[in-house]
Each structure stands twice: as structure tokens, then as C-alpha cells.
Amino acid sequence: MDKLIGRIQKYSWKDISKDELVYSGHLACAGCGAALAMRIALKALGKDIVIIVPASCWSVIDGIYPFHALKVNFIHTAFETAPSVATGLKRGLIMKGEKKKTVVSWAGDGATFDIGLQALSSAAERNEDIIYICYDNEGYMNTGSQSSSSTPYGATTGTTPATFSRENRKKDIIGIMAAHQIPYIATSSVAFPEDMTRKIIRAKQIKGFRFLHILSPCPVGWGFDSELTVEIARLAVETRLFPLIEIYKGIELCITYEPSGESIRKYLRLQKRFSHLKDKDIRMIQKTVNRNWENLIRNVSIWKKKTEDP
Amino acid sequence: MKKLLNGNLAVSIAVALSKVDVIAAYPITPQTSIIEKLASMCERGEITASFIRTESEHSSMACCFGAALSGARVFTTTSSQGIVLMHEMLHWVSGSRLPVVMVNVSRALGPPWSLWVDHTDSLSQRDTGWIQIYCSNNQEVLDTTIQAFRIAEEINIPVMVNMDGFLLSHTFEPVDVPSAKKVDIYLKRRRKKFEIQKQKSISFGGVTYSDDYYIFRKNLQIDFEKTRDIIEKCEEEFQKIFGRKYGMIEKYSMDDADIVVVTMGSLSGTVKDVIDRVRARDVKAGLLRIRVFNPMPANELRENLGNKKIAVIDRNLSPGKGGIVCQELKSILFDSGTSCRIFGFIGGLGGKDISPSQIEDIILYTYKKERPEKDILWIS
């Protein structure tokens, strides 16, 4: 495993900025993973940015006019347009001589996996100089929890009730983005702030289209107590369900954290949305997780082998 | 300098002269040659604009929204299905009070597929809060595109310039191309209320409670009412520099006319010829071309159409309602206290030719009949 992880510079909590760029009066629910994700991300992104937010929980969390919960510029836009608006803004800023300002699209999984996928693919294909961050709460949580194509197999939501819970698997957004061969892709989790900080700082240093995928658990939509947000986010990583990785240029794959490989049962049983699952369902999910992890390891090995060969 | 230009070339040259910063566009017939020309101008360095090849018209308008927020001068162009796909973002741009300029090359909507002129595409965007101007020849297309940037940036309301697909976009006419120096005098740098690059922390377009939302929308209407004066002011200055003026409406042989043909776009040229022909037979006909559709020039229309027989020729169809211009005229003239009678003709859908003899029939029908026999009179 050490070989696979390679020599990645580790960050500690000391490397995380003490500046708080999210005010305490925001409108997120107690235990909201998305609010935590923004807080950690902004510490790494800094003040000199503009954030574009399509319809999402964060459209509301930011506050109601005239209140604004962040210490950075924030532009609200229509659901499917965050990558396009970011493109236009970045191009405009360059034309106006403001080349250094970082433009960040901050979108949920609905805007990323579903309605905005076309615009996202287009901005990635053009390799626009923007950072795209998807905070993934695995469903349309702002509208009261409905299924998106990011909702995992077996989960119940408003549109996938228990009797016919979600039969399709979660869309492989990282695979889709990797196929675009963009300069930088990373996954991160609110339970690993040091890892997220390092990845965002890395993303800021790179030019071109950068994609970050943050798993941000939703106590209301997933059905768990609000103090368990970080625990659940940690379990998603430790069970190998949501591996922490980064991909350079669509091919150079690295795993940035070695999961302990806990049983998926522990993760699933903490959440109401999976409470109807029977033992055989859980065994099947465990099998899928194992297979995906093996595939990931194989891809890392292939990449490592390629670079070692003369 | 006079040049032989089709409508699409006239637009490209006007956009280049207007020194836009960002162009975002997606190809669609019959608009394509505009963006091809602009892309090649960018590539050759003839203009310093950032050209964004988007994957859809919806994203084009989203790019324009983002770019306009930076203080840049932005442009896009489309047709037909493209403008309909943009619909959501048209609202977003006008609601955000951003001075985006768009040229729409009018083309019918599917199904069935049609590539030819029809105004239903842009007229179905009536309620999106855009200023809409309809041109009748290529000189007007070039001039109006330049004026559009000035008007939009004066009042922070987006402007849509419409020209008839193929009839103008692909037809060559002699056009006087103004010098870059003159255009620079007319179009100053865009002024902005705020600059996002200098702000530390603002939120733009977030959630509002009903009371605040109501004020934002009311302010948009109040400012929209000012656009008539702004358009006139911008036109007067245009006349001073370039010697040409178009007005909110165009009138032809209106002084003693009993019958007035009302229409929009390139059809007006043919109507003028027919009017000369019928006047030789003592039928007192005139033409009123609506150039600015939104805001409707209500005062001019009431002044000029009172007590007359009006033959509206609509090159559009709102299924269930009929002709859109006819509906608009009826609502404006409803309480004008005059005894005008409106004959609503619909023709030319999907580019179907409206011949001079058909226009003559329209005028003679309106001349003979006291009232229209039907709500919709189809030109067949």
C-alpha cells in the first residue's frame, strides 16, 4: 500500500488557516456536511475568489437578502449553468486585466451529475481556467431529498421509496471527468480536512480545469443524528466506499489515504435511508465496494508501472 | 465606406467596431456565418475578444451572464430553437440588470423543421424583459447592433436585435460602414454600478423574501418605462455622428392614409412598393413599421393609428391566440378613445413568401370591408 500511496506531502491541522470565511449566522441545518465543506474549502481557497453557486442547498445556506454568510464574492445562478457562468466570468476578468482572481463553481450533486453535466463537460473539454467543486450529498436535498444519479444503490429518497428503493448505481462522475483528461481531479471528505486543504491548495497551483468531489453527508436526507456527520464521512472513506484519490491529466492516479477497510455494514446501519436493506443486500453492496477498490488499485498499479518502465 | 454586405456580415462588422470583450456562441442556421466571421476575426487578431465555443445556446447566455458581471462588453447571437433554449437565462440576465446584446436571426420554430424566417422565436420571448428591435434592411442591422450596446449599457437592460433569416441575413445590399473612430466616439467604455473584482464580499442574485422581490421586479418595470427616452436619446446622438436615424416606428405615406398596414421586419420594403401602386388608384394606404417591439411605442401607435383601418400582417403565430403583433396593438388601442378597426392577417410563416399581389389584396380587402369577417385572416 505504501508503494501505491507514494510520497505525498502530508498536511497537518497546523497547515489549515485560522481565518473563518463563513459567518456563524448561515442557514444550514445542524450537522450539515455542505456547510462544513465550504468552511474547510474557503480556508484553503482564501479571500481573493468569486464563487458561482447554482440552485442547491448553498443557494439558501448563504442567507436571505440582504444577508450574506460568506466573506467572499458569491454569485447565484440557474441550476445547470455554474460551469458556463464561471467560464464567462473568468474570460471577462481576463479581458478586464484581472487575471489572478480564482473563479470557483460550487455545485451540488444534482447540478453536477444531472442537470449541469452537459455544461460541465463542455467547460472541461475547453479546459477553462476554473475550479469546479461538487459537494455531494447524494440527492436533491434542498427540495427535501429526492433521488439524483449520485444517489447510491439501495438508498430510499422521496422519489425512491423503500418498496422500490434505488436500483441503479451511483454515477461514476470521477470516471467521466477523468475521460476529459483535465489537469487535476481529486476526491475529498469533510472528515479529512488536512487532505482537503492539501488538494485545494494543489488545485489552486494548477492552471486549467480542476475538479474536486467532496462527499458531504446530509443528516436530514440520509437519516442520522447531526453529531454523526464527520463519523459517517470518515466511515465512507475507511470502508473504501469513497476512496480519497487524485488524478493528474486524467491518467496519473494516486490514492492519498489508506483506508482501514472496515465493513460496509457499519456505514449503512447508521443511516435511515439504508435501514430496509437485508443482509443479502448488504453483502452485495460489500462485494461491489470490494470490486471497485480492486479496480482502483489495479489502475494505480498500471499507472505506476507505466512511469517505472523506461 | 460603402460595402456590399449581407446581414450576417453587417452584424459581424458592427460587433467588431463595438469592441466587445467576450463573445459566447453556438452555431445555428441561419446565424452561423456571423460567428464564423467573428471567430476568424479573433483568430487573426483583428479584434481582441475572448471567443467561447459553447455546447448550447443555454450555456452561451450563461457565459454572457458571467462575463457581463466582470464589467466586460459581451455579445451572443442565435436563431429559432437557440433563443427558445435560452429562455431561462434571458430572464436571468434581464433580472440581473446586465447589458448583454444579442442578435437573433429570425427563423421559424419546429416542428416541423423549417429554416426560414418567422418571428415566433423572438416574439415568444416577449416577457423575458429584453428590449426587442426589428430591422428592415442591412444598413439598419449594422446601425442597430452598434446602438444596442449603447442603449443596453445606458440603462442596464439587455437588447435583442432581430433580423429576418435569409431575407436579410444572406442577402447582399450596399451598406455604409462607419469608421472605427466614429464608433469609438459613440460607444464609450462600459460604466458599471459595481465591479466584482474590487468588491470583497457581495452576494448576487440570492434568495429574497417576497417584499424585496416585489421591489426588485417593480424597479425593473420602472426602468423599462424609461427605455423609450433612452432609445430616443441614443438615436439622436447616433444621428449627430452618423447622419442616420430610425425611430421607434417607421412611417410611409401616412399623412393622409385611411388604411394603415402595420408590420415588422423586411416585409415593409415590399409593402411600400404596393402602397405606391394602390395610391395610383386612389386607395389612400400607408405603412407603419414597428421597429421597437419592446418597449412598445404606445404613444406613437395611438397617435398614428387613431380612427384608421389597420391591416396588421403578422409573420408569427401564437397558437390559440393568433398574431402576436395584432394582439399587442389591440391591447394598446383598446382604451385610446378612437374608432380604429383592426384586421389581423397572418402569413409568411416558415418563410412562406408574401407576394406584392397578396399585399394588394390585403389592402383592398381592408379598404372594402367595414369590419374583418374573421378574427384571423389567413394569407393564402
Contacts between the chains, C-beta under 8 A, distances in Angstrom:
chain1	res1	chain2	res2	distance
A	47	B	200	7.0
A	50	B	196	6.2
A	52	B	66	7.1
A	59	B	206	7.0
A	59	B	207	6.4
A	60	B	207	6.0
A	62	B	203	5.9
A	62	B	206	5.6
A	62	B	207	7.8
A	63	B	203	7.4
A	63	B	206	7.0
A	63	B	207	7.8
A	64	B	206	7.2
A	64	B	207	4.9
A	64	B	208	6.8
A	64	B	209	6.2
A	65	B	203	7.8
A	65	B	206	5.8
A	65	B	207	6.6
A	65	B	208	4.2
A	65	B	209	7.2
A	65	B	212	5.2
A	66	B	212	7.8
A	68	B	201	6.6
A	68	B	202	7.0
A	68	B	203	3.7
A	68	B	206	7.0
A	70	B	201	6.6
A	70	B	203	7.6
A	71	B	200	7.2
A	71	B	201	5.0
A	72	B	200	7.8
A	72	B	201	5.9
A	73	B	196	5.8
A	73	B	199	5.8
A	73	B	200	7.5
A	73	B	201	6.3
A	73	B	202	5.7
A	73	B	203	7.9
A	73	B	204	7.7
A	74	B	201	7.7
A	74	B	202	7.2
A	74	B	203	4.4
A	74	B	204	6.8
A	74	B	206	7.3
A	75	B	66	7.7
A	75	B	69	6.5
A	75	B	196	7.9
A	75	B	203	7.9
A	75	B	204	4.6
A	75	B	205	6.5
A	76	B	203	7.2
A	76	B	204	6.4
A	76	B	205	3.9
A	76	B	206	5.0
A	76	B	207	8.0
A	77	B	62	7.0
A	77	B	65	6.8
A	77	B	66	7.9
A	77	B	92	6.9
A	77	B	205	6.9
A	78	B	62	7.2
A	78	B	88	5.6
A	78	B	89	6.5
A	78	B	92	5.6
A	80	B	58	7.1
A	81	B	58	7.4
A	81	B	59	7.0
A	81	B	62	3.7
A	81	B	65	7.4
A	81	B	89	6.9
A	81	B	92	7.9
A	84	B	24	7.9
A	84	B	54	6.7
A	84	B	58	7.9
A	84	B	59	4.0
A	84	B	60	7.9
A	84	B	62	3.5
A	84	B	63	4.9
A	84	B	66	6.9
A	85	B	62	5.1
A	85	B	63	7.2
A	85	B	65	5.6
A	85	B	66	3.7
A	85	B	69	8.0
A	86	B	66	6.3
A	87	B	24	7.9
A	87	B	52	6.1
A	87	B	63	5.4
A	87	B	66	6.5
A	88	B	22	6.4
A	88	B	24	6.2
A	88	B	52	6.9
A	88	B	62	6.8
A	88	B	63	3.5
A	88	B	64	6.2
A	88	B	65	6.4
A	88	B	66	2.9
A	88	B	67	3.7
A	88	B	68	7.6
A	88	B	69	7.8
A	88	B	70	7.8
A	88	B	74	7.4
A	89	B	66	3.7
A	89	B	67	6.5
A	89	B	69	5.7
A	89	B	70	5.5
A	89	B	196	7.6
A	90	B	66	7.7
A	91	B	22	5.2
A	91	B	50	4.2
A	91	B	52	6.2
A	91	B	63	7.5
A	91	B	66	7.9
A	91	B	67	5.8
A	91	B	72	7.7
A	92	B	21	6.4
A	92	B	22	5.4
A	92	B	50	7.7
A	92	B	66	6.7
A	92	B	67	3.7
A	92	B	68	7.2
A	92	B	69	7.0
A	92	B	70	3.0
A	92	B	71	6.9
A	92	B	72	3.7
A	92	B	74	7.2
A	93	B	70	4.7
A	93	B	197	6.2
A	94	B	50	6.6
A	95	B	21	4.0
A	95	B	22	6.2
A	95	B	48	7.9
A	95	B	49	7.5
A	95	B	50	5.5
A	95	B	67	8.0
A	95	B	70	7.5
A	95	B	72	5.1
A	96	B	21	7.2
A	96	B	70	5.5
A	96	B	71	5.4
A	96	B	72	5.9
A	96	B	197	6.8
A	98	B	70	7.4
A	98	B	197	4.4
A	101	B	197	6.2
A	118	B	55	5.9
A	118	B	56	6.6
A	118	B	59	7.7
A	119	B	55	6.8
A	119	B	56	7.6
A	119	B	58	7.8
A	119	B	59	5.0
A	119	B	62	7.0
A	121	B	55	7.1
A	122	B	54	6.3
A	122	B	55	3.5
A	122	B	56	7.8
A	122	B	59	6.3
A	125	B	55	7.9
A	126	B	52	7.5
A	126	B	53	6.9
